Amino acid sequence: MRCGLGQSWDGKTCNGEAKEYKWRDAIKLKHNFAGSTAWRLPTIDELESLVLCSEGRHFSSNFINQLFDTYFYYSMFSNKLAGQCRGESYQKPTINLIAFPNTGNQSYWSSSPFIYRDTAIGGWGVYFGDGAVVDELIGGAESRVRFVRDGR
């Protein structure tokens, strides 16, 4: 979807403010749009693929995941894990604004759970203010939602 859940498309831009949800509520959302009920939250890899860093990017979350276990980099990096855009003068928000207008410097949820010791204790998202992959514990902050669907 071009717009966050709660915004409306007028043919040129996304109007209004996207609604915010806690991760545990966001993963339960179902959405019927354009005659399809196949809309879902993107995985963290799908959501992270939307990040546009005009000056390049630090290591992605996939690279970090290969080097460290979840507990280590969670404790080291707090809730900003990886993938921030390089430099100071990169485009903000860090997303293609023609394809996704009026996104804002906000976080969006993925469907991917944050796992610690075989238990989902939160969810992964992307902060489009700097392109970082972020996590949030269950019961924590609220973020926006943008749905995707497979095929047509």
Secondary structure, 3 states (H helix, E strand, C coil): CCCCCCCEECCCCEECCCCEEEHHHHCCCCEEECCEEEEECCCHHHHHCCECCCCCECCCHHHHHHHCCHHHHHHHHCCEEECCECCCCCCCCCECCCCCCCCCCCEEEEEEEEEECCEEEEEEEEECCCCEEEEEECCCCEEECCCECCCC
